[in-house]
Amino acid sequence: MKAFVCITYVIKDEDIPSALVANSNQTQITLVQGCNMTYAPTNSKQVTTLGAEEKRAITVLVTLTNDGKLLPFQSIYKGMTNASLPSKVAKSMTEAYAAGFLFESSKTSSYWSTQETMWHFVDAHLAPHFKAVKVTLGLSDEQRSLWLIDCWSVHRSNEFLTWMAEQRVTIIIIFIPAGLTGLFQPCDVGFQQLFKHSLKLSAHNDTVQEVLTQLKNGI
């Protein structure tokens, strides 16, 4: 319960309002949303499925504030250049950019967040959101805010923590203790499952509509 005591103490001691408490969490999203259902007879020894072995994925960083605000997503793609990112003219990209979504290449051989992508997220979304909340609530620029993140190596690195301490001095970081995600990670407990389910439904609908269009066109 040390984490709960720490969170409670910081919020009370710094008089942090609900809108200035945020939680961020990375989640893996496969590019091809497979399905775990089949028309194969029950007890079949071999079942052919489509997309079940698909391993290509991206990381999506989601952020929720304690008063229910969902910040724009940041999507991280494996690749050294922006050529690995979705085309700017792809379906729904106009709406995504308008909503403030970030699409970034990791500049590494993986699709996980890096120091650079975390810095960019803080500069592009987290810090500006906290600043806007302070203006709305009539609070001073020195008002502290609280950011809950997990104990991932990038988050706990001296490089990232030093950068935060130098560049974003009003943002207090508290780490979600290992093994307590189910209690202290709001994004994981109340959002990720719904988010992934929504993506799967959207992917299924896109596939259905594309196939129906092709059938109508005689393809």
Secondary structure, 3 states (H helix, E strand, C coil): CHHHHHHHHHHHHCCCCHHHEEEEEEEEEECCCCCCCCCCCCCCCCCCCCCCCCCCEEEEEEEEECCCCECCCEEEECECCHHHCCCCCCCCHHHHHHCCCEEEECCECCCCCCHHHHHHHHHHHHHHHHHHHHHHHCCCCCCCEEEEEECCHHHHCHHHHHHHHHHCCCEEEEEECCCCHHHHCHHHHHCHHHHHHHHHHHHHHHHHHHHHHHHHCCC
